[in-house]
Amino acid sequence: MAAVSDLVFDPWDPAFVADPYPAYAELRGRGRVIHYEPTDQWLVPHHADVSALLRDRRLGRAYQHRFTHEDFGRTAPPVEHEPFHTLNDHGMLDLEPPDHTRIRRLVSKAFTPRTVERLTPYVSKLAGELVDGLVAAGGGDLLTDVAEPLPVAVIAEMLGIPEGDRAPLRPWSADICGMYELNPSQETAAKAVRASVEFSAYLRELIAARREEPGDDLISGLIAAHDEGDRLTEQEMISTAVLLLNAGHEATVNATVNGWWALFRNPEQLAALRADHSLVPSAVEELMRYDTPLQLFERWVLDEIEIDGTVLPRGAEIAMLFGSANHDPEVFDAPDRLDLGRGDNPHISFSAGIHYCIGAPLARIELAASMRALLERAPTLRPTAEPVRKPNFVIRGLEGLSVELG
């Protein structure tokens, strides 16, 4: 049984957060499953194992569909955190079949490739307008001027959230997602609880309004499905809307700024992209792999499992290291090299199995649209300073990315 010291894997160390990839290489050399005492988790760093475990039904995102906290050897979360857990635990990302299957079936109708493809003109138009604003100002913050407003507007439009109500969406999302970090602080938990209460109250009012006056949006569609016999509680509607907003833009925002910072640090690849815009689709995939916006994904062991001779009992928690898997030399040739023309790129940034990202087609369209708009309308874009990286490890991003037109 392998173990790991804080010196190798330390998600609270700014130096590690700045560049975790060398540590991942050392972890992969230590074995296929490694116990990490500070979080009492089993780290899984290899691509083959992560890919297989994401599909293994002996693991689950949740366990309360089968066990109580006591049965599972776990302590119930503090009572004061209840609003966050009520919101989080009724979203399909943290549900297992049959509830997961039921909700995903309803929501997936809004995210089929054909449905998402119809959004492409709207996404492209909005991306162009945002980049035009950046160009007119001579530069700005790529995060707040382009990366954030694009996916927030798109998912809010899909959900039917009026434009005038959208300002708090990103702060609510950021505060809620803080709880997905390892061992979140009391302050982080308090912010997540407050955001959960406020976001839920807003959506409860919006659902009531859509019951009275339905629109051509996803919330109205979920209400209609419920009325037609597909059972969906109000809490499930609220949790689904929050999940779609959080997952629908959090990764896209971070993938955009992580990606452009990677391009700025690899000028020969950026030059190739500027010379050949047909590289955009493969560039999107490679940038998602190269600096993964979601570094770690957790699963509970529901039924005993063995990995490379180590038996993980029921109740153990596995932390699958997406960032490490996406840099595994067993799968990717020269994984630490940015290669926008990489052909074989089975990255797992969108997860796999039944919890594969339902919004992946939309995320790809958004990332490609903003990239094309920046290449076409701001071809001399360059950074003005090295950005500050967010202190978070699990959700990897930047505090901002200041740019100007060269």
Sequence and secondary structure as in RCSB ss.txt:
>XXXX:A:sequence
MAAVSDLVFDPWDPAFVADPYPAYAELRGRGRVIHYEPTDQWLVPHHADVSALLRDRRLGRAYQHRFTHEDFGRT
APPVEHEPFHTLNDHGMLDLEPPDHTRIRRLVSKAFTPRTVERLTPYVSKLAGELVDGLVAAGGGDLLTDVAEPL
PVAVIAEMLGIPEGDRAPLRPWSADICGMYELNPSQETAAKAVRASVEFSAYLRELIAARREEPGDDLISGLIAA
HDEGDRLTEQEMISTAVLLLNAGHEATVNATVNGWWALFRNPEQLAALRADHSLVPSAVEELMRYDTPLQLFERW
VLDEIEIDGTVLPRGAEIAMLFGSANHDPEVFDAPDRLDLGRGDNPHISFSAGIHYCIGAPLARIELAASMRALL
ERAPTLRPTAEPVRKPNFVIRGLEGLSVELG
>XXXX:A:secstr
 EE  TTT  TT HHHHH  HHHHHHHHHH S EEEGGGTEEEE  HHHHHHHTT TTEES  TTT  TTTTT  
   GGGHHHHHHHHTSGGG  TTHHHHHHHHHHTTSSHHHHHTTHHHHHHHHHHHHHHHHHTTEEEHIIIIITHH
HHHHHHHHHT  GGG TTHHHHHHHHHGGGSSS  HHHHHHHHHHHHHHHHHHHHHHHHHHHS  SSHHHHHHHH
HHTT    HHHHHHHHHHHHHHHHHHHHHHHHHHHHHHHH HHHHHHHHH GGGHHHHHHHHHHHT SB EEEEE
ESS EEETTEEE TT EEEEEHHHHTT TTTSSSTTS  TT S     TT  GGGS TTHHHHHHHHHHHHHHHH
HH TTEEESS   B S SSB  BS  EEEE 
